[in-house]
Amino acid sequence: KAFFLKFGLDCLEIFDENEAKDLSILDLWQKFFKLDKNFPFKYAVYHKLRSSGWIVKTGLKYGNDFCKFKKI
């Protein structure tokens, strides 16, 4: 959600607490990719669904990345 708000909607600022600066989209991409190698695929799905007007819910409870979708 954080990357979508920063990249897709440009309505979120994320600061690096060590450097006290706003992270760029490239910095965020690298940090998220380092945490999860499947991040590009998950983000592509999330971005497509959100851009199509769907509300994306987590599916971790069921062993999935995404579970419930509601059309806005």
N, C-alpha and C positions, 0 to 999 in steps of 0.2 A: 504494500500500500504506500509506503513512504516513497519508493522510487517512482511510482505512478504519479503521486502528488507533485513531486519535484520535476520530473521529465514531462509527463503528459499534460499536467494542468499548470505547472509553474506557480504553485501557490504554497510551497513549503520551503523553508530554509533549514538546512541541516548543518550544524557547526561541529567541527573537530575540536574536542575539548582540550587537546594537547596544543594545537596551533591557534586556537581561537579565531578560526576563519570559516567562512561558508564553503562547504564542499561543492565542487563542480559535479556535473553529471558524470563525467569520466571518472572522477575520484570515487563517487558512489558506486558506479558500475564495477570498478575494480574491487572495492571492499565487499560488495555483495557476492561477486563471483568467487572471491577468495573464501568466503564462508560457505558457499553452495555452488558446486560446479554445474548444477542444472539450472541455475538462476536464469540464464538467457531464455531457456525454453519455458520455464514457469512464468517469467515476466511476459513473454509473447502471448501466452494464453490469457493471463490476467488482463493485459492491456486490450486485447481483442474483445473480451467479454465486457469490460467496463466501458469501452468505446461504443459498444453495441447497446448500451443502456441496461446492462444486467448488474445486479448487486451480487458480488462474489463473497461467499462465506467460506470459512476454513473447513477442511474435511479431516483434520488431524485425528479427531475422535474416531473416525471410521477408517483410518489408515490411508487417506487420500490427501492430496494437496488442496483441492477445492471440492466442495460438496454441493451446498445449496445455492441455487441461483434464483433470483426473482427479477422479473422484468420491471423496470421503472415505468 
